[in-house]
Amino acid sequence: MARTRNRPQREQPSSSIDSDVLPPSQTSATTGQRTTLTASDPPLHDRPAQEDANNPYFMGTRDHPGLILASPPLTNTNFQQWARDFKLSVGAKNKTGFLTGTIPQPSSDYHLFDSWSRCNQMVMFWIIHAVSPEIKSSIIYLDSATTMWTELNTRFNQGNGPRIFDLRTSLISLHHGDDSASAYFTKLKAIWDEINELRPRTPYTCAAANDSLEL
């Protein structure tokens, strides 16, 4: 008679989070109610922040305040290209959350508060060193990288009509001249790409309106 072997059952991973890694509870200043932060506010990691390269709180040896993440610096006329360049660079550093506000400031008794402050100040330095002196003087006293980023978007990411007009004028006056075919095409495509980026995205709700896009 064949013997049956009892297979050990696999332990199911626990869905709960150990209490020693949870951030402390916070009391709302407006409602007075005590709420417990979840594991996503701010994000938690099993390894210490200073050792985990995938952790947004991690700071590499090449991350320093004088680092230039976007060139040329931001002026009154190049926000779209500058913002794209800067955001890609910050994303490569795994610091986008400090820029957009998806990693908000935790309470002062949270165990990663000092790490958050250090990363926030680092991103603030990167913004300051990536803008013109005139723009720098207008944001230098803001308190967070998110506030700086929001201020720059509010100020420069609107009123695109004049910029589109200038680009179309440049497009009309663009000539092949002594440039090679590839150089001419590069200039042409750069102008068209910026125009498409600045053009407002108007929602269309009927087939006739969609057909007008093809004209």
C-alpha positions, 0 to 999 in steps of 0.5 A: 500500500502506497504511503502518502506524504504530507506536504508542508503547507506554505505560509501565506504572506501576511498582509499586515505591516509590522508596527515598528515600521509604521509612521507615528499617528498625527493629529490634524491641526484643523480638525483635532482628530488623530489619524494614523498615516498609512504605509504610502504616506510617505512610502516605507521601505524595508531597508534603511533609506541611506542604504536602499538605492531604490528609496527616494530618500537615498542620496548618492555620492554624486548628489550635491547642491551645486549639481546642474540638472538642466541647461540652459537655465530657465528664462522667460521664454523656454519653460516647456523645454526646461521643465521637460529637461529638469523633470527627467533629470530629477526623475533619474535621481528618484526625487520626482515625489519631492518636486510634485508633492507626492512625497509630502512633508511628514510630521517632525516626529516621523523617523524619516523627517530628517531624511525628507528635509535633506532631500527637499533642500537638495531638490530646492538647490537643484531648482535654484541652480537651474534658473536665471538669476532674476527668477532665482531671486523670486523663489529663493525664500519659498519653503519647499521644492514643491512650492517652487515647482508650483510657482514656476508652473503657475508663472510660466506655463500659461500665456502660450499664445505669444510664444506660439506666434514667435515659433511660427514666425521662426518657422516661416523665416527658417531657411536651409542656408549652409546647414546640412540636411540633418541640421536643418531638419533638426531645427525644423522638428524642434520648432514643431515639437515645441509648438505641439507641446504648447498647443492647448489640448481642447476636448472634442465631443462630436465626430464633426469636431474630430474630423476638423483635426484632419483638415 
